[in-house]
């Protein structure tokens, strides 16, 4: 209604103005250099109105060109932003799928459209790392480290690269530089701990681990397991150096932190026996057997009586495992002792019991093959047991819970992935799927 009223008022004003101009035609003259233009006032008015209308049209056209068309700066920026984010999403998907070439291409598209932002530089570094292009990864991370807003991310990736290249001096220098940029960073403490572990500086590693425990940056059970591994590593070093008392203290400390740490129990038992403390040795082995039955504990129990009669050895085993233990480790040891004593019936009794228990390991079938050969000289039946052993459940090994690597002997640090205290006594098939994964985002994972 208001718009209609306004239009009517404007029409009325225009009609009055036209009538007034008709009554007062007037004359307009324009002199400009050698030009002279003469026209009536009505013509001049119409000309001005026409020019005004044309200018309004041009103004609206320019607004349309620079705001509403694909050529408009804001539209171009929005389109580049959209293409850049699409490239980011595709790069992330390629990294997740392990497609290094696609990840690199999309990371470069993201940098082209979004610029060298922390996100795009990190994507470039991860894509290069996935392709094993360490130079490209180092270049992208160095550019990231120079930024004020996200330089710590760059330092973290550079430290990870240095550790992968086993350049420990470079890693220490980078950690020191990162510490100056972010004095409260937990990852600096974590990597300082890992670096100390890598270099075998157990005391320094334990101090860093206790600092992480104090800051609640690590789960208590995980901290106990790692500290137990470090204490056992110190015990081994002290034992090699001839410091038996110190080694025994470290080994017992490791057992307090992780009662399932069989190597600590074996070492502590040997050191206690050497010190004439047989009661302590027996107590250590019994507690360790309850925590986790392991054949090394039974071998440790038999040390010193290797030349005794079988009855003495069996009595010694019973002291550790309890009388007539039905655990597989105890039955296997009793079967082994029976074979050594040529007590075929006792050996077969134990091995048959293991077969009836279901899913025996390859070691059971190997002992059955030995029994057939020793008792009856039946090489054909022995060969059948050996063939069965090759397809049986794998024997337990010291297996890394992080990377799935197996070792014949326990170590504080996994030589495959550098994990601290990750080796556990189990069959490789018992590992969760996550334990055998390949890290895709490897630069910042550590």
BELNORJO-V42123 format. One record per pair of residues at least 24 apart in sequence whose C-alpha atoms are under 8 Angstrom apart, sorted by the first residue. I is the first residue (numbers start at 1). J is the second residue. D is the distance in whole Angstrom. If there is no record, write none. Layout:
BEGIN
i: [I:I]
j: [J:J]
d: [D:D]
END
This chain:
BEGIN
i: [80:80:81:81:83:83:84:84:84:84:84:84:85:85:86:88:88:91:92:95:95:95:95:95:96:98:98:99:100:100:100:100:101:101:103:104:118:118:122:126:126:126:129:129:130:134:151:152:152:152:153:156:156:156:157:157:158:160:160:160:161:163:168:171:186:186:191:197:197:198:202:202:202:202:203:205:206:224:224:225:225:225:226:226:227:227:228:228:228:228:228:228:228:228:229:229:229:229:230:230:230:232:232:232:233:233:244:245:247:248:259:259:259:260:260:260:261:262:262:262:262:262:263:265:266:266:266:269:270:282:285:286:286:289:289:293:293:294:295:295:295:298:298:310:310:310:328:332:336:339:344:344:347:359:359:360:360:361:361:361:361:361:362:362:362:362:362:362:362:362:363:363:364:365:394:394:395:396:396:396:396:397:397:397:397:397:398:398:398:398:399:399:399:399:399:399:400:400:401:401:402:402:402:403:403:403:404:404:404:404]
j: [113:114:113:114:110:113:109:110:111:112:113:114:110:114:110:120:123:123:123:126:127:130:440:441:440:130:440:130:127:128:130:131:127:131:127:128:144:150:154:441:442:443:442:443:440:161:181:178:181:182:444:187:443:444:443:444:443:443:444:446:443:195:195:195:212:217:446:413:420:418:230:231:233:234:234:230:230:257:258:257:258:421:420:421:254:257:253:254:255:256:257:258:261:421:254:412:420:421:254:412:421:263:264:412:411:412:271:271:271:272:287:288:291:288:291:292:288:288:292:294:296:297:410:297:296:297:300:300:300:320:320:320:321:320:321:327:329:329:329:330:333:330:333:337:338:341:354:364:367:371:371:375:371:392:393:392:393:389:392:393:394:395:388:389:390:391:392:393:394:395:389:395:389:389:427:428:427:425:426:427:428:424:425:426:427:428:423:424:425:426:423:424:425:426:427:428:424:435:431:435:434:435:436:435:436:437:428:431:435:436]
d: [5:7:6:6:8:7:7:5:7:8:5:6:7:8:8:7:8:7:8:8:7:8:6:7:6:7:7:8:6:7:5:5:8:7:5:7:6:6:8:6:7:7:8:8:7:8:8:6:7:7:8:8:8:7:5:6:8:6:7:7:7:8:7:8:8:7:7:8:8:7:6:8:7:7:8:8:7:5:7:7:6:6:6:5:7:7:7:4:7:8:5:6:8:8:7:5:7:5:8:7:8:8:6:7:8:6:6:8:8:7:8:6:6:6:5:6:8:7:8:7:8:7:7:8:7:6:6:7:7:7:7:5:7:7:7:8:7:6:6:8:7:8:8:7:8:7:7:7:8:7:7:7:8:8:7:7:7:8:6:5:6:6:8:4:7:8:5:6:6:6:7:7:8:5:6:8:6:6:5:4:7:8:6:6:6:7:6:5:5:6:5:5:6:6:7:6:6:8:7:6:8:5:7:5:5:7:7:7:6:5]
END
